[in-house]
Amino acid sequence: MDFYLTALLQGLCFTGIAFGIYISMKIFNIPDITTDGSYTLGGVVTGAMLTQNQPGYIILPAVLLAGALAGALTGIIHTKLKINALLAGILVMTALYSVNLTILGRSNLPLLNQPTLFSVVNLITDINQNSLLVLIGFVLIVTTLIGYLLKTDFGIAMRATGSSEPMIRALGVNTDRMKITGLAIANALTALSGYLIVQLQGFADISMGIGIVILGLGSVIIAETIINWLRITSVWLSLVLVMAGAVIFQFVLAFTLNIGVDANLLKLVTAVFVLIIVGLPRLTGRQA
Amino acid sequence: MIALNNIHKTFNTGKPNEVIAINKLNLQITQGEFVVIVGSNGSGKTTLLNLVAGNILPDAGSITIGGNDVTRFPEYKRSKWIARIFQNPLLGTAADLSIIDNFRLAALRTQSKGLIIGKNEQFKALLRDRIATLNMGLEDKIEQPIGTLSGGQRQALTLLMSVMDTCKILLLDEPTAALDPRSAENVLRIADGLIKEYQLTAILVTHNLKDAGNYGSRIIQMGEGIILKDVAGAEKQNLKQNELYDWFG
């Protein structure tokens, strides 16, 4: 049971990445893989600041800012230098590896005796259940904020930028600035996942972000499959499904390990699982 | 209202496929004029429209709108005056967004899109009234993604969107090229009605000489980047269909 509780906790932590990918991929139609770097960035900033005993109300904004800067950089390279978004993301991600290593000072930083978000906010005695409550609260606040943002006039303009760029330019929106802002928001959310996971697992690691983008993609694709299937148009419901996607993803991985699949094969299982979700609707669609 | 002074535009400068799209062109369009531009492919009419809209910037010359020098203004800054209808009905609206979302953005064309929720009941009521004037039965479908509508319906809605916020200039780039004859006629009738109702200055680029004869207060024929013919007033109204065809003879 604890096994699945941990999966749930991790899934909730990864909601940030899932929202980030949802914004960059679904709303802006930009394949952004700065994710690997900005997730680790969020993690190492959290780790480094915690060991320096910085207060929590400074760490969180710092993490968001760091992620936003990384995303904005990708956005600027993509829009101003007209470089393919994928390449722009790879460039920033690569550069971030060195930045992250510099911030962290070494490749792994344990946070054994540091007070974290989950130990400071103490609602009930059971550690895991307390973490669950804190995470649920945290994720609900983030979901509410993003949901509200997407409902505002600014949010509609964001969604239109990914849908029809000529139209939204003719309606007086600077699409370059909009994309830079969008990628900044997406990567701030990704960094938020790093912030949460480092505090949950109690260490920051330089390689924690390798291949993490697949988690976001998988979550969004799970959500999208359900959205298309049930023909959902509500923004709120879509976000909740993306969050659910992140949790489902972790459950599948936990289940895989639970039935005794070699942990070394986990990335292979992940890739196959995403392939199945992507491919299944198309395969069945062809037969129909 | 719109003045183009000595505008020059060359594409692929210095390469073997260099094209002079607009050649030292001068054009004045006064407030309330409805200018129809005709010309064969490659005559520069769409380039001219893009220069006015601002998604192409000229190599030389200046452009003023309502007395303001906008020569170096990008498209999004000119949207203060200009609303635009594209040839492809899919470009003028955001397919994934609902009708109301599209209209909300159009209602903010000249304003900033802020962090408030503007889609309130008042806006919905206003929108239903406006859309009802199209007589297409779309007023009950405002929450539907606009991508589910036909090209003709989308183009008609795009026209209505252009007058949701203060609009001085309406640019129509072959707005009916992708539509069936009946939808095309309907869209142009709506456009003509809106231009008269809101006293818009309009530029219509078209290949359809019948439309060019029926609509507009002034007609311009372009060829190789210059103005070949410029007919306005009573002379335009009396222009016969076959005379127009002779222009292309």
Interface residues (C-beta under 8 A of the other chain):
Chain A: Y148 L149 K151 T152 D153 F154 I156 A157 R159 A160 G162 S163 S164 P166 M167 I168 R169 A170 L171 G172 V173 N174 T175 T233
Chain B: A53 N55 P74 E75 Y76 K77 S79 K80 I82 A83 R84 F86 L90 L91 G92 T93 A94 A95 D96 L97 S98 D101 N102 R104 L105 A106 L108 R109 T110 Q111 K113 G114 L115 I116 I117 G118 K119 E143 P145
